[in-house]
Amino acid sequence: MQLFEVGGAVRDALLGRAVHDRDWVAVGATPKQLIEAGYLPVGRDFPVFLHPETREEVALARTERKTAPGYHGFAFHAAPDVSLEQDLARRDLTINAIARTSDGTLIDPHGGRRDLEARLLRHVSPAFAEDPVRILRVARFAARFTDFEVAPETIALMRGMVAAGEADALVPERVWQELSRGLMEARPSRLFDVLRDCDALKRLLPEVERLWGVPQRADYHPEIDTGVHLMMVLDMSAQLQAPLTVRYACLGHDLGKGTTPAEVLPRHTGHEGRSVMLLRAVSERLRVPTDCRELAEVVAREHGNIHRSSEFGATALVRLLDRCDAWRKPARFGEVLLACECDARGRLGLQDTPYASAPRLRAALAAGQSIDTAAVAAGAAERGARGPDVGRAIQSARGVAVAQALGLVSSAAEDG
């Protein structure tokens, strides 16, 4: 049996990047031999084991054969007669098809080092077209390796895959897995650039695809194009090191602008409500986690009000905080504000402009939280208040506190 280090660890070491996980291929071994040597079997689809000491993954060298559409449609062959070269040939990109021996010798049958130096993402062989997940993986790598380009022949191959319906065979869980990882990369916009370039975005996220070419008011959006704005917002979310919940909210905040009637453009009155409805459909289709979908809906519905909140008086601010459920979920409201900051700064020439709404709303929240709601409720009850009247008493007390903290008026006539 021979062990070879393979994949991302070799690639990242050659790029001078930090290596976090190492993967290995065992050549000339059987599952029985590995188990007897103390390796722990963990793979379900093909033989993968954990090293008895390092707990790093070790897979038997294998080949694969396409048997059905989609990424599940493969038959794997793992046996002692499968060579390292055969195993490397089934991998997606040349930069991921480099192996290293224990003495540091590189085995690179597909020119991965050359493509690393040329900053190219290139497929290993035509077999790339058999696995539609690779479309998403290439797009994700483009978002991670921001100075790499996808080889023209690889883009052409990916277009052919989309045209053949391979992208339609992707299951929602895998699309979300790759999309969420791509959103967390250094420049998320590049993921969408690649998906658009190979025609996959219109198949996977048509709600996002239709934003390009949709104009916005130049006084609010100097970049004009809604799709361009969305990419700037996503890249701002990466610059501000936002968590996935915030980045997904950024992705969905303006979906409604893609359905604005042409006769009213470039105004987008009511796009917030349309964005919420479209977001719900996307989240359901991709089975997005609850924390991501809930934050995204709040941001889609309220980002316009949050941007305009400097115009609000105390009562309107309290109502806004009520709608955002900020009293019960202040940490989530902090993420709402971060998503809105990404939106405000994801505009041409405004990337370095401080977002004034955030500190003002944090101050309003802190002022409202200073109220002893139990005492206010007890006092209201003593005066004969019941049910909704108690809630209104608490809201009024919060309005007074916000007004005092921000030097505002508190009036029931305000509307936020």
Phi, psi and omega per residue, in radians:
M1 nan 2.384 3.051
Q2 -2.132 2.424 3.077
L3 -1.869 2.359 3.094
F4 -2.233 2.320 3.015
E5 -1.328 2.374 -3.034
V6 -2.419 2.935 2.919
G7 1.321 -2.458 -2.976
G8 -1.083 -0.579 -3.127
A9 -1.136 -0.734 3.106
V10 -1.145 -0.827 3.123
R11 -0.985 -0.891 -3.062
D12 -1.164 -0.619 3.092
A13 -1.108 -0.700 3.117
L14 -1.181 -0.499 3.104
L15 -1.471 -0.105 -3.093
G16 1.331 0.355 3.116
R17 -1.659 2.773 3.124
A18 -1.117 2.434 3.109
V19 -1.860 2.131 -3.087
H20 -1.851 -0.685 -3.116
D21 -2.239 2.419 3.118
R22 -2.023 2.387 3.083
D23 -2.060 2.594 -3.069
W24 -2.299 2.653 3.016
V25 -2.062 2.318 3.084
A26 -1.773 2.141 3.138
V27 -1.903 2.364 3.097
G28 1.438 0.387 -3.087
A29 -2.178 2.814 3.038
T30 -2.031 2.771 3.067
P31 -0.946 -0.689 -3.117
K32 -1.072 -0.734 3.140
Q33 -1.104 -0.736 -3.122
L34 -1.159 -0.747 -3.139
I35 -1.107 -0.726 3.123
E36 -1.134 -0.479 3.116
A37 -1.479 0.043 3.068
G38 1.730 0.080 3.112
Y39 -1.319 2.506 -3.095
L40 -1.762 2.064 3.134
P41 -1.236 2.320 -3.138
V42 -2.318 -0.289 -3.058
G43 -1.365 2.530 3.086
R44 -1.778 -0.765 -3.062
D45 -1.446 -0.550 3.100
F46 -2.656 2.849 -2.996
P47 -1.192 1.895 3.050
V48 -2.202 2.457 -3.062
F49 -2.351 2.767 3.003
L50 -1.775 2.320 3.115
H51 -1.049 2.405 -3.054
P52 -1.106 -0.386 -3.125
E53 -1.908 -0.892 -3.045
T54 -1.459 -0.345 -3.056
R55 1.118 0.301 3.036
E56 -1.384 2.647 -3.062
E57 -1.324 2.366 3.076
V58 -2.216 2.132 3.131
A59 -1.956 2.517 3.009
L60 -1.183 2.428 3.045
A61 -0.955 2.399 -3.039
R62 -2.597 2.825 2.935
T63 -2.074 2.935 3.140
E64 -2.481 2.691 -3.112
R65 -2.361 2.307 -3.138
K66 -1.246 2.259 -3.116
T67 -2.142 -0.307 -3.095
A68 -2.826 2.849 3.112
P69 -1.095 2.760 3.068
G70 1.532 3.075 -3.058
Y71 -1.463 -0.171 3.051
H72 -1.484 -0.237 -2.968
G73 -1.469 1.064 -3.136
F74 -2.331 2.569 2.952
A75 -1.969 2.276 -3.082
F76 -1.833 2.532 3.061
H77 -2.200 1.973 3.101
A78 -2.117 2.091 -3.095
A79 -2.725 2.826 -3.131
P80 -1.050 -0.372 -3.110
D81 -1.512 -0.022 3.086
V82 -1.376 2.190 -3.086
S83 -1.493 2.866 3.064
L84 -1.063 -0.718 -3.135
E85 -1.081 -0.669 3.086
Q86 -1.145 -0.701 3.114
D87 -1.121 -0.778 -3.125
L88 -1.142 -0.536 -3.088
A89 -1.167 -0.376 -3.113
R90 -1.518 -0.059 -3.062
R91 -1.361 2.910 -2.965
D92 -1.360 -1.038 -3.038
L93 -1.998 2.631 -3.130
T94 -1.037 -0.604 -3.106
I95 -1.253 -0.247 3.079
N96 -1.783 0.091 -3.070
A97 -1.978 0.637 3.088
I98 -1.932 2.389 3.105
A99 -2.065 2.793 3.136
R100 -2.405 2.349 3.120
T101 -1.448 3.037 -3.106
S102 -1.115 -0.425 3.120
D103 -1.638 0.157 3.069
G104 1.618 -0.033 3.126
T105 -1.190 2.313 3.132
L106 -1.607 2.433 3.050
I107 -2.050 1.985 -2.924
D108 -2.414 1.252 -3.058
P109 -1.252 -0.205 -3.031
H110 -2.047 0.234 3.053
G111 1.316 0.556 -3.135
G112 -1.113 -0.698 3.128
R113 -1.117 -0.691 3.097
R114 -1.048 -0.746 -3.123
D115 -1.276 -0.516 3.019
L116 -1.083 -0.773 3.140
E117 -1.175 -0.622 -3.142
A118 -1.449 -0.096 -3.114
R119 1.006 0.945 -3.120
L120 -2.153 2.407 2.969
L121 -1.752 1.866 -3.023
R122 -2.261 2.428 -3.137
H123 -1.265 2.664 -3.106
V124 -1.288 -0.804 -3.057
S125 -2.718 2.975 3.077
P126 -1.014 -0.332 3.104
A127 -1.098 -0.288 3.032
F128 -0.861 -0.667 -3.032
A129 -1.192 -0.150 -3.095
E130 -1.429 -0.230 -3.064
D131 -2.189 1.848 -3.077
P132 -1.152 -0.375 3.098
V133 -1.044 -0.454 -3.108
R134 -1.137 -0.455 3.042
I135 -1.048 -0.826 -3.139
L136 -1.193 -0.650 -3.132
R137 -1.141 -0.748 3.109
V138 -1.073 -0.762 3.114
A139 -1.081 -0.685 3.124
R140 -1.178 -0.705 3.096
F141 -1.112 -0.614 3.090
A142 -1.111 -0.604 3.102
A143 -1.274 -0.477 3.135
R144 -1.460 -0.866 -3.109
F145 -1.671 1.499 -2.905
T146 -1.235 -0.256 3.099
D147 -1.766 0.164 3.066
F148 -1.657 2.631 2.997
E149 -2.057 2.661 3.063
V150 -1.439 2.268 -3.133
A151 -1.026 2.419 -3.122
P152 -0.947 -0.673 -3.120
E153 -1.203 -0.480 3.090
T154 -1.295 -0.716 3.049
I155 -1.031 -0.767 -3.139
A156 -1.078 -0.716 3.112
L157 -1.125 -0.716 3.127
M158 -1.131 -0.680 3.081
R159 -1.057 -0.726 3.109
G160 -1.101 -0.658 3.097
M161 -1.095 -0.773 3.138
V162 -1.107 -0.763 -3.134
A163 -1.105 -0.532 -3.140
A164 -1.419 -0.054 3.087
G165 1.578 0.111 -3.116
E166 -1.092 -0.662 -3.134
A167 -1.115 -0.500 -3.139
D168 -1.236 -0.284 -3.116
A169 -1.530 -0.074 -3.129
L170 -1.213 2.345 3.121
V171 -1.445 2.615 -3.054
P172 -0.969 -0.724 -3.091
E173 -1.062 -0.664 -3.117
R174 -1.307 -0.633 3.067
V175 -1.062 -0.802 3.139
W176 -1.134 -0.703 -3.140
Q177 -1.016 -0.837 -3.124
E178 -1.286 -0.667 3.116
L179 -1.102 -0.788 -3.117
S180 -1.129 -0.670 3.094
R181 -1.177 -0.681 3.113
G182 -1.151 -0.656 3.100
L183 -1.091 -0.471 -3.102
M184 -1.575 0.079 3.124
E185 -1.422 3.100 -3.000
A186 -1.131 -0.639 3.117
R187 -2.402 1.512 -3.057
P188 -1.009 -0.485 -3.107
S189 -1.015 -0.534 -3.094
R190 -1.203 -0.515 3.045
L191 -1.022 -0.794 -3.108
F192 -1.297 -0.555 3.059
D193 -1.040 -0.790 -3.125
V194 -1.189 -0.755 3.127
L195 -1.100 -0.619 3.070
R196 -1.200 -0.714 -3.071
D197 -1.100 -0.567 -3.130
C198 -1.752 0.183 3.072
D199 1.255 0.247 -3.110
A200 -1.454 -0.469 -3.056
L201 -1.100 -0.680 -3.123
K202 -1.163 -0.376 3.096
R203 -1.500 -0.655 -3.032
L204 -1.603 -0.709 -3.106
L205 -2.425 1.220 -3.136
P206 -1.067 -0.469 3.127
E207 -1.114 -0.542 3.090
V208 -1.464 -0.751 -3.102
E209 -0.961 -0.677 -3.032
R210 -1.303 -0.047 3.132
L211 -1.309 -0.459 -3.141
W212 -1.219 2.391 -3.109
G213 1.532 -0.051 3.103
V214 -1.589 2.053 -3.081
P215 -1.402 2.710 3.053
Q216 -2.240 2.914 3.134
R217 -1.149 2.238 -3.067
A218 -1.175 -0.418 -3.137
D219 -1.249 -0.451 3.059
Y220 -1.709 -0.568 -3.043
H221 -2.275 1.532 3.134
P222 -1.032 -0.419 3.133
E223 -1.361 -0.191 3.047
I224 1.173 -1.125 -2.994
D225 -1.231 2.268 -3.091
T226 -1.146 -0.667 3.105
G227 -1.144 -0.715 3.087
V228 -1.084 -0.751 3.102
H229 -1.036 -0.789 -3.123
L230 -1.028 -0.723 -3.140
M231 -1.151 -0.640 3.087
M232 -1.150 -0.654 3.116
V233 -1.145 -0.768 3.136
L234 -1.109 -0.729 3.123
D235 -1.196 -0.547 3.051
M236 -1.170 -0.636 3.110
S237 -1.102 -0.610 3.072
A238 -1.244 -0.719 3.120
Q239 -1.047 -0.638 -3.137
L240 -1.556 0.117 3.073
Q241 0.961 0.763 -3.126
A242 -1.246 2.617 3.062
P243 -1.272 2.989 -3.085
L244 -1.032 -0.692 -3.134
T245 -0.968 -0.765 -3.125
V246 -1.205 -0.713 -3.097
R247 -1.175 -0.640 3.069
Y248 -1.176 -0.671 3.081
A249 -1.078 -0.691 3.083
C250 -1.084 -0.737 -3.137
L251 -1.029 -0.661 -3.012
G252 -1.740 -0.024 -2.926
H253 -1.156 -0.465 -3.052
D254 -2.070 0.349 -3.075
L255 -0.986 -0.566 -3.107
G256 -1.114 -0.361 3.131
K257 -1.187 -0.349 3.091
G258 -1.299 -0.195 3.137
T259 -2.021 0.226 3.082
T260 -1.171 2.278 3.108
P261 -0.992 2.415 -3.052
A262 -1.040 -0.552 -3.050
E263 -1.238 -0.264 -3.135
V264 -1.856 -0.067 3.104
L265 -1.095 2.570 0.179
P266 -1.585 0.180 3.069
R267 -1.344 2.631 -3.091
H268 -2.302 0.846 -3.133
T269 -1.006 2.263 3.097
G270 1.401 0.166 -3.100
H271 -1.172 -0.410 -3.122
E272 -1.074 -0.818 3.133
G273 -1.124 -0.677 3.104
R274 -1.164 -0.629 3.111
S275 -1.076 -0.731 3.133
V276 -1.056 -0.786 -3.113
M277 -1.123 -0.735 3.128
L278 -1.185 -0.680 3.111
L279 -1.062 -0.734 3.134
R280 -1.050 -0.695 3.134
A281 -1.167 -0.751 3.126
V282 -1.111 -0.816 -3.113
S283 -1.086 -0.668 3.123
E284 -1.213 -0.752 -3.094
R285 -1.115 -0.710 -3.092
L286 -1.633 -0.028 -3.129
R287 0.977 0.897 -3.120
V288 -1.218 2.446 3.128
P289 -0.995 2.645 -3.037
T290 -1.034 -0.736 -3.097
D291 -1.113 -0.629 3.112
C292 -1.213 -0.820 -3.065
R293 -1.187 -0.648 -3.123
E294 -1.182 -0.769 3.112
L295 -1.105 -0.741 -3.109
A296 -1.065 -0.674 -3.139
E297 -1.188 -0.689 3.089
V298 -1.081 -0.789 -3.119
V299 -1.134 -0.776 3.133
A300 -1.045 -0.723 -3.086
R301 -1.311 -0.654 -2.931
E302 -1.948 -0.042 -3.018
H303 -1.085 -0.595 3.095
G304 -1.137 -0.750 3.099
N305 -1.127 -0.679 3.129
I306 -1.150 -0.717 3.082
H307 -1.063 -0.628 -3.086
R308 -1.606 0.088 -2.979
S309 -1.149 -0.255 3.060
S310 -1.140 -0.323 3.123
E311 -1.547 -0.134 -3.023
F312 -1.509 2.531 2.941
G313 -1.461 -3.061 -3.010
A314 -1.107 -0.779 -3.095
T315 -1.129 -0.705 3.113
A316 -1.143 -0.643 3.095
L317 -1.133 -0.719 3.108
V318 -1.100 -0.713 3.114
R319 -1.105 -0.717 3.106
L320 -1.075 -0.778 3.106
L321 -1.127 -0.628 3.049
D322 -1.038 -0.860 -3.090
R323 -1.110 -0.540 3.119
C324 -1.466 -0.034 -3.110
D325 0.996 0.614 -3.035
A326 -1.222 -0.492 -3.120
W327 -1.163 -0.702 -3.123
R328 -1.481 -0.522 -3.043
K329 -2.250 1.150 -3.092
P330 -1.111 -0.598 3.134
A331 -1.150 -0.719 3.094
R332 -1.135 -0.638 3.108
F333 -1.100 -0.597 3.047
G334 -1.043 -0.647 3.088
E335 -1.241 -0.611 3.044
V336 -1.013 -0.817 -3.141
L337 -1.114 -0.651 3.126
L338 -1.149 -0.722 3.088
A339 -1.090 -0.693 3.114
C340 -1.185 -0.604 3.061
E341 -1.123 -0.724 3.075
C342 -1.044 -0.708 3.112
D343 -1.123 -0.789 -3.092
A344 -1.185 -0.633 -3.091
R345 -1.613 -0.142 3.096
G346 -1.508 0.954 -3.097
R347 -2.458 2.584 -3.048
L348 -1.019 2.115 3.103
G349 1.455 -0.058 -3.095
L350 -1.977 0.203 -3.038
Q351 -1.077 -0.522 -3.084
D352 -1.832 0.186 -3.114
T353 -1.420 2.195 3.113
P354 -1.054 2.535 -3.119
Y355 -1.685 1.715 -2.990
A356 -1.218 -0.438 -3.100
S357 -1.119 -0.570 -3.044
A358 -1.135 -0.936 -3.129
P359 -1.127 -0.564 3.134
R360 -1.161 -0.746 -3.136
L361 -1.275 -0.555 3.049
R362 -1.124 -0.697 3.113
A363 -1.152 -0.684 3.102
A364 -1.121 -0.728 3.121
L365 -1.108 -0.775 -3.141
A366 -1.084 -0.691 3.133
A367 -1.134 -0.779 3.128
G368 -1.158 -0.575 3.127
Q369 -1.238 -0.339 -3.125
S370 -1.272 -0.217 -3.134
I371 -1.281 2.359 3.034
D372 -1.439 1.620 -3.027
T373 -1.129 -0.557 3.128
A374 -1.131 -0.735 3.130
A375 -1.160 -0.719 3.119
V376 -1.101 -0.751 3.141
A377 -1.123 -0.709 3.134
A378 -1.128 -0.737 3.114
G379 -1.110 -0.709 3.119
A380 -1.134 -0.677 3.130
A381 -1.132 -0.673 3.106
E382 -1.093 -0.520 3.118
R383 -1.498 0.089 3.078
G384 1.677 0.092 -3.141
A385 -1.252 2.540 3.112
R386 -2.434 2.610 3.009
G387 0.934 -2.134 -3.076
P388 -1.028 -0.500 3.140
D389 -1.125 -0.576 3.079
V390 -1.154 -0.748 3.100
G391 -1.070 -0.680 3.123
R392 -1.184 -0.580 3.098
A393 -1.140 -0.716 3.100
I394 -1.139 -0.751 3.124
Q395 -1.076 -0.722 3.129
S396 -1.110 -0.741 3.121
A397 -1.104 -0.687 3.084
R398 -1.126 -0.690 3.105
G399 -1.063 -0.711 3.108
V400 -1.112 -0.755 -3.134
A401 -1.120 -0.724 3.120
V402 -1.145 -0.749 3.131
A403 -1.042 -0.769 -3.138
Q404 -1.158 -0.708 -3.093
A405 -1.217 -0.599 -3.073
L406 -1.842 0.003 -3.133
G407 1.193 0.785 -3.068
L408 -2.068 3.081 2.999
V409 -1.689 2.711 3.058
S410 -2.132 1.920 -3.052
S411 -2.390 2.351 3.124
A412 -1.135 -0.279 -3.129
A413 -1.388 -0.210 -3.132
E414 -1.163 2.671 3.141
D415 -2.386 2.048 3.106
G416 -1.999 nan nan
